[in-house]
Amino acid sequence: MTGALTGVVILLVLALVVTAWYAVAARRSAGHEPGRPDHISDEVTSGLMTELRKWQAEAAHWKSTAERLQRELDQR
């Protein structure tokens, strides 16, 4: 009987933990809709766009360097 009682208690504790976890998640996500950006999405997008601009500028620099070197080789 003690083993069955222990099993029931463990099952109830697990159910309580899952219910509490769900309640916390539901409370934290209140006001958020899927597909609608929030302040974190804006920060991430802004950071990614900044990095993209840096990479594009660097790519343009190396492309112009390669073109310049190719012109110098062609003049020889």
Backbone as JSON Lines, residues from 0, in Angstrom:
{"i":0,"aa":"M","n":[0.82,-1.19,0.0],"ca":[0.0,0.0,0.0],"c":[0.86,1.25,0.0]}
{"i":1,"aa":"T","n":[2.01,1.22,0.63],"ca":[2.88,2.38,0.71],"c":[3.41,2.75,-0.67]}
{"i":2,"aa":"G","n":[3.73,1.77,-1.5],"ca":[4.23,2.03,-2.85],"c":[3.17,2.72,-3.7]}
{"i":3,"aa":"A","n":[1.92,2.29,-3.59],"ca":[0.83,2.9,-4.34],"c":[0.6,4.33,-3.88]}
{"i":4,"aa":"L","n":[0.68,4.54,-2.58],"ca":[0.49,5.88,-2.03],"c":[1.61,6.82,-2.5]}
{"i":5,"aa":"T","n":[2.82,6.32,-2.5],"ca":[3.95,7.11,-2.99],"c":[3.77,7.46,-4.46]}
{"i":6,"aa":"G","n":[3.32,6.51,-5.26],"ca":[3.06,6.75,-6.68],"c":[2.02,7.83,-6.9]}
{"i":7,"aa":"V","n":[0.95,7.77,-6.11],"ca":[-0.13,8.77,-6.23],"c":[0.4,10.15,-5.83]}
{"i":8,"aa":"V","n":[1.18,10.22,-4.77],"ca":[1.73,11.51,-4.34],"c":[2.66,12.08,-5.4]}
{"i":9,"aa":"I","n":[3.51,11.25,-5.97],"ca":[4.41,11.71,-7.04],"c":[3.61,12.18,-8.24]}
{"i":10,"aa":"L","n":[2.57,11.47,-8.6],"ca":[1.72,11.87,-9.73],"c":[1.05,13.21,-9.45]}
{"i":11,"aa":"L","n":[0.55,13.4,-8.24],"ca":[-0.09,14.67,-7.88],"c":[0.91,15.82,-7.89]}
{"i":12,"aa":"V","n":[2.12,15.58,-7.4],"ca":[3.15,16.62,-7.4],"c":[3.51,16.99,-8.84]}
{"i":13,"aa":"L","n":[3.67,16.0,-9.69],"ca":[3.98,16.29,-11.1],"c":[2.86,17.08,-11.76]}
{"i":14,"aa":"A","n":[1.61,16.71,-11.49],"ca":[0.47,17.44,-12.06],"c":[0.46,18.88,-11.55]}
{"i":15,"aa":"L","n":[0.78,19.08,-10.28],"ca":[0.83,20.43,-9.72],"c":[1.94,21.25,-10.36]}
{"i":16,"aa":"V","n":[3.12,20.64,-10.56],"ca":[4.23,21.35,-11.19],"c":[3.87,21.75,-12.63]}
{"i":17,"aa":"V","n":[3.28,20.84,-13.38],"ca":[2.91,21.14,-14.77],"c":[1.85,22.23,-14.81]}
{"i":18,"aa":"T","n":[0.88,22.17,-13.92],"ca":[-0.16,23.2,-13.87],"c":[0.42,24.57,-13.51]}
{"i":19,"aa":"A","n":[1.33,24.61,-12.55],"ca":[1.97,25.87,-12.17],"c":[2.8,26.41,-13.32]}
{"i":20,"aa":"W","n":[3.53,25.54,-13.99],"ca":[4.35,25.95,-15.12],"c":[3.48,26.54,-16.23]}
{"i":21,"aa":"Y","n":[2.34,25.9,-16.5],"ca":[1.42,26.41,-17.51],"c":[0.86,27.77,-17.11]}
{"i":22,"aa":"A","n":[0.51,27.93,-15.84],"ca":[-0.05,29.21,-15.37],"c":[0.97,30.33,-15.51]}
{"i":23,"aa":"V","n":[2.21,30.05,-15.16],"ca":[3.27,31.07,-15.28],"c":[3.48,31.42,-16.75]}
{"i":24,"aa":"A","n":[3.53,30.43,-17.62],"ca":[3.73,30.68,-19.05],"c":[2.56,31.47,-19.63]}
{"i":25,"aa":"A","n":[1.35,31.13,-19.22],"ca":[0.18,31.85,-19.72],"c":[0.18,33.3,-19.27]}
{"i":26,"aa":"R","n":[0.6,33.53,-18.03],"ca":[0.64,34.9,-17.51],"c":[1.71,35.72,-18.23]}
{"i":27,"aa":"R","n":[2.87,35.11,-18.48],"ca":[3.96,35.83,-19.14],"c":[3.65,36.13,-20.6]}
{"i":28,"aa":"S","n":[2.84,35.28,-21.23],"ca":[2.56,35.48,-22.65],"c":[1.27,36.27,-22.87]}
{"i":29,"aa":"A","n":[0.63,36.73,-21.82],"ca":[-0.59,37.52,-21.98],"c":[-0.26,38.8,-22.75]}
{"i":30,"aa":"G","n":[-1.05,39.07,-23.75],"ca":[-0.83,40.27,-24.56],"c":[0.07,40.03,-25.76]}
{"i":31,"aa":"H","n":[0.67,38.86,-25.85],"ca":[1.51,38.53,-26.99],"c":[0.69,37.7,-27.97]}
{"i":32,"aa":"E","n":[0.78,38.07,-29.24],"ca":[0.09,37.3,-30.26],"c":[1.13,36.74,-31.22]}
{"i":33,"aa":"P","n":[0.93,35.52,-31.69],"ca":[1.88,34.95,-32.64],"c":[1.96,35.81,-33.9]}
{"i":34,"aa":"G","n":[3.17,36.06,-34.34],"ca":[3.38,36.85,-35.55],"c":[3.44,38.34,-35.33]}
{"i":35,"aa":"R","n":[3.06,38.81,-34.14],"ca":[3.11,40.24,-33.84],"c":[4.42,40.54,-33.13]}
{"i":36,"aa":"P","n":[5.23,41.45,-33.68],"ca":[6.53,41.73,-33.05],"c":[6.36,42.4,-31.68]}
{"i":37,"aa":"D","n":[7.31,42.11,-30.8],"ca":[7.33,42.76,-29.49],"c":[8.66,43.49,-29.35]}
{"i":38,"aa":"H","n":[8.95,44.02,-28.17],"ca":[10.16,44.82,-27.99],"c":[11.43,43.99,-28.18]}
{"i":39,"aa":"I","n":[11.39,42.72,-27.85],"ca":[12.57,41.87,-28.04],"c":[12.8,41.63,-29.52]}
{"i":40,"aa":"S","n":[11.74,41.4,-30.28],"ca":[11.87,41.2,-31.73],"c":[12.46,42.45,-32.38]}
{"i":41,"aa":"D","n":[12.03,43.61,-31.94],"ca":[12.56,44.86,-32.5],"c":[14.05,44.99,-32.23]}
{"i":42,"aa":"E","n":[14.49,44.64,-31.01],"ca":[15.91,44.71,-30.68],"c":[16.73,43.74,-31.52]}
{"i":43,"aa":"V","n":[16.22,42.52,-31.66],"ca":[16.93,41.5,-32.43],"c":[17.01,41.92,-33.9]}
{"i":44,"aa":"T","n":[15.9,42.4,-34.45],"ca":[15.88,42.83,-35.84],"c":[16.83,43.99,-36.06]}
{"i":45,"aa":"S","n":[16.84,44.93,-35.15],"ca":[17.73,46.08,-35.26],"c":[19.19,45.63,-35.25]}
{"i":46,"aa":"G","n":[19.54,44.74,-34.34],"ca":[20.91,44.24,-34.27],"c":[21.3,43.47,-35.51]}
{"i":47,"aa":"L","n":[20.39,42.65,-36.02],"ca":[20.69,41.89,-37.23],"c":[20.86,42.79,-38.45]}
{"i":48,"aa":"M","n":[20.04,43.82,-38.54],"ca":[20.16,44.75,-39.66],"c":[21.48,45.52,-39.6]}
{"i":49,"aa":"T","n":[21.92,45.88,-38.4],"ca":[23.21,46.55,-38.23],"c":[24.34,45.64,-38.69]}
{"i":50,"aa":"E","n":[24.3,44.39,-38.27],"ca":[25.33,43.43,-38.7],"c":[25.29,43.21,-40.2]}
{"i":51,"aa":"L","n":[24.1,43.14,-40.77],"ca":[23.97,42.97,-42.21],"c":[24.61,44.13,-42.96]}
{"i":52,"aa":"R","n":[24.36,45.36,-42.49],"ca":[24.96,46.53,-43.13],"c":[26.48,46.48,-43.04]}
{"i":53,"aa":"K","n":[27.02,46.03,-41.89],"ca":[28.47,45.9,-41.75],"c":[29.03,44.89,-42.74]}
{"i":54,"aa":"W","n":[28.37,43.74,-42.85],"ca":[28.84,42.71,-43.77],"c":[28.75,43.19,-45.22]}
{"i":55,"aa":"Q","n":[27.69,43.91,-45.56],"ca":[27.56,44.43,-46.92],"c":[28.65,45.45,-47.22]}
{"i":56,"aa":"A","n":[28.97,46.31,-46.25],"ca":[30.03,47.3,-46.45],"c":[31.37,46.6,-46.62]}
{"i":57,"aa":"E","n":[31.61,45.57,-45.82],"ca":[32.87,44.85,-45.94],"c":[32.96,44.11,-47.28]}
{"i":58,"aa":"A","n":[31.85,43.53,-47.71],"ca":[31.84,42.84,-49.01],"c":[32.1,43.83,-50.14]}
{"i":59,"aa":"A","n":[31.5,45.02,-50.05],"ca":[31.72,46.04,-51.08],"c":[33.19,46.48,-51.08]}
{"i":60,"aa":"H","n":[33.79,46.61,-49.9],"ca":[35.19,47.0,-49.81],"c":[36.08,45.97,-50.49]}
{"i":61,"aa":"W","n":[35.88,44.68,-50.17],"ca":[36.72,43.65,-50.74],"c":[36.47,43.48,-52.24]}
{"i":62,"aa":"K","n":[35.24,43.72,-52.68],"ca":[34.95,43.64,-54.11],"c":[35.69,44.75,-54.84]}
{"i":63,"aa":"S","n":[35.65,45.97,-54.31],"ca":[36.36,47.08,-54.96],"c":[37.88,46.85,-54.93]}
{"i":64,"aa":"T","n":[38.38,46.26,-53.85],"ca":[39.81,45.94,-53.77],"c":[40.18,44.92,-54.83]}
{"i":65,"aa":"A","n":[39.37,43.89,-54.98],"ca":[39.64,42.86,-55.99],"c":[39.58,43.45,-57.39]}
{"i":66,"aa":"E","n":[38.63,44.34,-57.65],"ca":[38.52,44.96,-58.97],"c":[39.74,45.84,-59.24]}
{"i":67,"aa":"R","n":[40.18,46.6,-58.22],"ca":[41.36,47.44,-58.38],"c":[42.6,46.61,-58.67]}
{"i":68,"aa":"L","n":[42.78,45.53,-57.94],"ca":[43.94,44.66,-58.17],"c":[43.87,44.02,-59.55]}
{"i":69,"aa":"Q","n":[42.68,43.66,-59.98],"ca":[42.54,43.07,-61.31],"c":[42.89,44.09,-62.39]}
{"i":70,"aa":"R","n":[42.48,45.35,-62.21],"ca":[42.83,46.4,-63.19],"c":[44.34,46.6,-63.23]}
{"i":71,"aa":"E","n":[45.01,46.57,-62.04],"ca":[46.45,46.73,-62.0],"c":[47.14,45.58,-62.73]}
{"i":72,"aa":"L","n":[46.62,44.36,-62.55],"ca":[47.2,43.21,-63.26],"c":[46.97,43.32,-64.76]}
{"i":73,"aa":"D","n":[45.82,43.81,-65.17],"ca":[45.52,43.94,-66.6],"c":[46.37,45.0,-67.27]}
{"i":74,"aa":"Q","n":[46.8,46.03,-66.54],"ca":[47.62,47.09,-67.11],"c":[49.06,46.63,-67.33]}
{"i":75,"aa":"R","n":[49.5,45.59,-66.67],"ca":[50.89,45.11,-66.8],"c":[51.08,44.31,-68.04]}
